[in-house]
Amino acid sequence: MTPSPALTLRPADARDRDAIADIWHASASLPGVGPPVMPSRETLRQRVDAELAAAWVATVAVAAGRIVGFVAIKPGEAVLAEIFVAPDAIGGGAGRALLDHAKAAMPQGFTLFTRSGNARARAFYERAGLVAFRDDLHPRSGDPIVYYRWDPRRS
């Protein structure tokens, strides 16, 4: 799906941190997406601050003046750390635009992980050319995850 012409991407700034936490919490709270015990919105908001101070480079997707998604990458580690779209914006092209942005920002490739049971995310990544390469356990919650790799030489 082609993103709406009204969809724009821009670097996240300090004013976007609440919206990022809101989207992260709402989307990760969907069935099959987040951990068995979902962190509070406040906990995720604190993580946003900590991760942005440490290594995240975040980009937001904006539609009709509203932030509808974000991607957080760690270019130095070639890692896509987080990508989420607001539940009511899923299917509108923001996820694909954000993933394409991550590909452009890390043209040598990158890895990410998602929960093994997150069928929607797994199908999205596989349609976009990412390849599952390892099963593991989530570093915080211990639930099953699968690692994906995007390698531009194989796309």
N, C-alpha and C positions, 0 to 999 in steps of 0.2 A: 504494500500500500504506500502511495506517495503521501508525504506529510502535507497537511493543509498549507496553502500559501500564507495563511495567517500565523503559522507556527514559526517562531524564531528561537534560536539558541543564543545564549550569552553567558559569559563567565558569571558564576555566582559571586555575590558580595555579602557583606555582613548582614544587610537587610533581608536576605533570603533564607537565613538559617532557620527561622521558625517554619517557613513554608516547606523547606527540605525535611525537617523533622515531622511535620504533619503528613506529608506524602509518604515518607518512609513508614511511619506508624500505620497509616490507613491501609497502605498496600501490603505491608508485611502481615497485617492482621487478617487478610483474606484467607479463606480455607486453603490449606495445602501450601501456603507461601512461606510464612514465617515459622519461627521456632515453636516447639510445643508450649512453652511458657513465654508469651510475648512481653518484651520489656515495655515499660510505660513510655508514653510520649515524652515525658520529661527526661527519662534516661537516654532516649535516643537524641534528644536535643542537646544534652551534655556531650554525647558522643560526637555529634556534628561539630561542636566547638573544638573538642580534643583532636579529632581526625583532621580538621582543616588546619589546625595549628601544627600538626605533625607532618602530614605528607599528602593529604588529598588535594587534588585540583578538581574543583566541582564546576559543572556547567548545568544551567537550568534551561528547560524548554518552557516557552511562554506562548500561550494562546489566548486571544481576547483579553490581554492585560493580566492574565492569571498564570502563575507558575503551575504547570501540569505534570512536570517530571524533572528528574535530575539524574546525572551520572557523576560519579566520583571515581577518579582514576589516580593511580600512583605511577606516573610515567617512568620514574627512575627504577621501579621494580617491575615494570611491564605488567601491571595488575589493574583490572577493572574491579574496583572495590565494591561499588554499589550502583545499581541502576533500578530506578523505580518510577512508575507513572501512577498518577492519581487514579483510583478505581474508576471514576466516571469518565476518564480520558483514555482508558485502555482501548486500543484499536484505532485510535485517531492519528497514528503515525509518529507520536512523540518518542516512543521506545525505539523505533527504527532510526529516527533522526539522531537520538542520543547515542545509540550503538555505532552508527556511522561516524559520529564525531569522535568516539573513542578509537575507532579504527584509524581515522586521520591523525589523531594526536599520538598514537603509538603504532606507526606504520610498519615496525619490525615485528609486530604481533604482541599478544598479551594472553594472560590467563584470567579466569574467574571461577567462582564456584557458586552453586545453587543447591538448594535442598533436593535430594533425590526424588522426593514426592511432588515437586513443583512441576507438574506436567506442562503447564502453559509456558513457563520460562524455558524449560528444556526444548520444547518445540520451537519457540521463538529463536533461541540460540542456534539450533540446528538448521533452521531455514536460512539463517544469516551466515551460514558457513563455518560455525564453530564446531569443534569436534570434542566429544567427551573422551577423556583419557585416563581418569583415575577416580575411584571411589574412596571415600575417607569419612571421617567424623568431623562435625563442625567444631572449630577450636573453642567456642564459648559454650555451646549447649550440648555438644556430644551427639547430636542427631545425625543421621546419614546425609552426606553431601556428595555431589559429583563435580569434579573439576572439568572445565572446558578450556580449550585453547583456540585462539584465532591465529592462524599462520598465513600471512598474505601469499606466501609461495605456494600454498595448497588451495587457495580459494579460486 
